[in-house]
Amino acid sequence: MPIQNLRHKLEQMKGEQSQIQREISQAKSTIRIAKIQQSRHERALEIVKEVGLKTQKALEYRLSEQVSLAEAAIFDDPYELVINFQLKRGKTEAEFYFKRRGLMISPTGNFVGHGAREVGGLGTRISYLTMRRDKKVRPVLILDEPFARLKGEVANRRALLLLNEISKELKYQIIMVSDERIPRDEIIENSNKTFIVTQVKGKSKIQEIQTGKECAGLIYT
């Protein structure tokens, strides 16, 4: 083969070598950038998990605290709310339990009284209100016989006092329909307005009673 052809072939191979080196260099740069991005993504995932865990802990504390306090305010032998977060099918799920005397039971089970469930439901709503401070939402809480299955005059009296305290602490106006499980005089005493609704010949008659006190909003009976 003529020398000139060999030189041409050599130059061609050098060109191909340079191209391969540039491609290798570019591939290394791409790999380096990919490793940096992967490291950032892994760190971001760790941060998301950490934030998620802290959010779960905050939610667990807030819910458990409010529900447990509500139960303790009404019952002499109250339940405590325990929340267990578990990862199932790639999603975080929360399991709720009532704890008393070391025993863990489901709030929806037959061993929990309806009154305790109603108080627990109120505590859950109160925790939601304390976590959500949205200025667009009016500070009004409407309750329709929230303690319809709460037994005993003492427990119902404590429930009314609890609502009174909630109204004062959260600055919420509470409008409640009451089925008068305690004497009417006490309902009137613990509200700033009371509407007594009666029926006369099939027509509703409303009587308004004002005490002028800053108590638990409005109570309808």
C-alpha positions in Angstrom: 0.0 0.0 0.0 1.4 3.4 -0.9 2.8 5.5 2.0 0.3 8.3 1.2 -2.6 6.0 1.6 -1.2 4.7 4.9 -0.9 8.3 6.1 -4.4 9.0 5.1 -5.6 5.9 6.9 -3.6 6.9 10.0 -5.1 10.4 10.0 -8.6 8.9 9.7 -7.9 6.6 12.6 -6.6 9.5 14.7 -9.8 11.4 13.9 -11.9 8.4 15.0 -9.8 8.1 18.2 -10.4 11.8 18.9 -14.1 11.4 18.4 -14.2 8.4 20.7 -12.2 10.3 23.4 -14.7 13.2 23.1 -17.6 10.8 23.5 -15.9 9.1 26.5 -15.3 12.5 28.0 -18.9 13.5 27.4 -20.2 10.2 28.8 -18.1 10.7 31.9 -19.5 14.2 32.3 -23.0 12.9 31.9 -22.4 10.2 34.5 -20.9 12.7 36.9 -24.0 15.0 36.5 -26.3 12.0 36.9 -24.5 11.0 40.1 -24.9 14.5 41.4 -28.6 14.6 40.5 -29.1 11.1 42.1 -27.4 12.3 45.3 -29.7 15.4 45.3 -32.8 13.3 44.7 -31.7 10.9 47.5 -31.2 13.8 49.8 -34.5 15.3 48.8 -36.2 12.0 49.5 -34.6 11.8 52.9 -35.9 15.4 53.6 -39.4 14.5 52.5 -39.4 11.4 54.7 -38.0 13.4 57.6 -40.7 16.1 57.1 -43.3 13.4 56.7 -42.3 11.8 59.9 -42.3 15.1 61.8 -45.7 15.9 60.4 -47.0 12.5 61.5 -45.6 13.1 65.0 -47.1 16.5 65.2 -50.4 15.2 63.9 -50.3 12.3 66.3 -49.5 14.6 69.2 -52.2 17.1 68.4 -54.9 14.6 67.8 -54.0 12.4 70.7 -53.7 15.4 73.0 -57.1 17.0 72.1 -59.1 13.8 72.2 -57.5 12.6 75.4 -58.1 16.0 77.1 -61.7 15.9 76.0 -62.2 12.4 77.3 -60.5 13.3 80.6 -62.7 16.4 81.0 -65.9 14.3 81.0 -65.1 10.8 82.3 -63.6 9.8 85.6 -62.0 6.8 84.0 -61.1 8.2 80.5 -59.6 6.7 77.4 -56.4 8.0 75.8 -56.2 8.2 72.0 -53.3 6.4 70.5 -52.4 6.7 66.8 -50.2 4.1 65.0 -48.8 5.1 61.6 -47.9 2.2 59.3 -46.6 2.0 55.7 -48.9 -0.3 53.7 -48.8 -0.8 49.9 -46.5 2.2 49.6 -48.8 4.5 51.5 -48.9 5.7 55.1 -52.0 4.6 56.9 -53.1 5.6 60.5 -54.7 3.2 62.9 -56.6 4.6 65.9 -56.9 3.0 69.3 -58.4 3.9 72.6 -56.1 3.0 75.5 -57.2 2.5 79.1 -55.6 0.6 81.9 -52.9 -0.7 79.5 -55.5 -2.2 77.1 -55.6 -1.1 73.4 -59.0 -1.3 71.8 -60.6 -0.1 68.6 -62.8 3.1 69.0 -65.4 1.5 66.8 -65.5 -1.8 68.7 -68.3 -3.0 70.9 -66.3 -2.4 74.0 -66.3 1.4 73.6 -69.4 3.3 74.7 -71.2 5.6 72.2 -70.7 8.5 74.6 -66.9 8.1 74.5 -67.0 7.9 70.7 -69.0 11.2 70.6 -66.5 12.9 72.9 -63.6 11.5 70.8 -65.3 12.9 67.6 -65.6 16.3 69.2 -61.9 16.2 70.2 -60.9 15.3 66.7 -62.9 18.3 65.3 -61.3 20.6 67.9 -57.8 19.4 66.9 -58.7 20.2 63.3 -59.8 23.7 64.2 -56.6 24.3 66.2 -54.4 23.1 63.3 -56.3 25.0 60.6 -56.1 28.7 61.2 -57.6 29.9 57.9 -58.7 33.5 58.1 -61.3 32.8 55.3 -63.1 30.3 57.5 -65.6 31.9 60.0 -64.9 31.0 63.6 -68.3 29.2 64.0 -68.8 25.6 65.1 -72.3 24.1 64.6 -73.2 21.0 66.6 -76.4 19.0 66.3 -76.9 17.1 69.6 -73.2 16.2 69.8 -73.7 14.2 73.0 -77.0 12.4 72.2 -75.7 9.1 73.6 -73.7 10.5 76.5 -75.2 9.0 79.6 -75.6 10.7 83.0 -76.4 14.2 84.1 -72.9 14.7 85.5 -71.2 13.8 82.2 -73.5 16.0 80.2 -72.9 18.9 82.6 -69.2 18.4 82.1 -69.7 18.3 78.3 -71.5 21.7 78.4 -68.7 23.2 80.5 -66.1 21.7 78.0 -67.9 23.4 75.1 -67.9 26.7 77.1 -64.1 26.5 77.6 -63.5 25.6 73.9 -65.5 28.6 72.9 -63.5 30.9 75.1 -60.0 29.4 74.3 -60.5 29.2 70.5 -62.6 32.3 70.2 -65.2 30.2 68.4 -68.9 30.8 68.4 -70.7 27.5 69.1 -74.2 26.9 67.9 -75.6 23.8 69.3 -78.9 21.9 69.2 -79.4 20.5 72.7 -81.8 17.7 73.8 -81.7 19.0 77.4 -79.9 16.3 79.2 -79.3 18.7 82.1 -81.6 21.2 83.7 -82.6 24.0 81.3 -81.5 26.6 83.8 -77.9 25.3 83.6 -78.0 25.5 79.8 -79.2 29.1 80.0 -76.6 29.9 82.6 -73.8 28.5 80.4 -74.7 30.3 77.2 -75.0 33.9 76.1 -78.2 33.2 74.1 -80.7 30.4 74.3 -83.6 29.7 71.9 -86.3 27.5 73.3 -88.2 25.9 70.5 -91.6 24.4 71.2 -94.5 23.3 69.0 -98.0 24.7 69.4 -100.7 23.1 67.1 -98.0 22.0 64.7 -96.3 25.3 64.5 -92.8 26.1 66.0 -92.7 28.7 68.6 -89.3 30.3 69.4 -88.5 32.0 72.7 -85.1 33.8 72.9 -83.4 34.2 76.3 -80.2 36.3 76.6 -77.9 36.2 79.6 -75.3 38.7 78.3 -72.5 36.3 79.3 -69.6 35.5 77.0 -70.1 31.7 77.0 -70.5 28.9 74.5 -72.1 30.8 71.6 -75.7 29.9 70.9 -77.6 26.9 72.2 -80.9 25.8 70.7 -83.2 23.6 72.7 
